Amino acid sequence: NDDLLPVIDEIRGLRPAYDRAIAKFGNRAGTGRVVSADGIEAAVESLIRVVDGTPWKEAGIPGIPSRVAQDIRGYYEISMLGLTDHIPAAWSGTNWFFTETLAGKIVLAARAAIGDAGAKRPIWFYMAPGDR
């Protein structure tokens, strides 16, 4: 769909893989801390607003940013399990998310924007592993 943001297209494209992985492995690391799988699109859109300059408290983030980011990352990492026939190496899902996906890049950009805006460290720092 040409009217969709590319990241929304990415999220929707991964949904079948996410559902396969949940059916096979359960939801041990996926979404649900704050945002369900059905809410991932809206959560990412709220982070885009932050990146675009909306103050994080006014951007409609559906919870504490670090927890929301964990759910977004969980959606992608579980989706990765649904795309493979083996268990990936440690940290490969996280590395893929942050370096190869649009949503991962948005999470990192929102993290930087929230930190630069002077939010308390726990609000933004834990949106990604400390080495990011």
Buried (B, 14 or more C-beta within 10 A) or exposed (E): EEEEBEBBBBBEEBBEBBBBBBEEBEBEBBBEBBBBBEBBBEBBBBBBBBBEEBEBEEBBBBBBBBBBBBBBBBBBBBBBBBBEEEEBEEEEBBBBBBEEBBBBBBBBBBBBBBBEBEBEEEBBBBBBEEEB
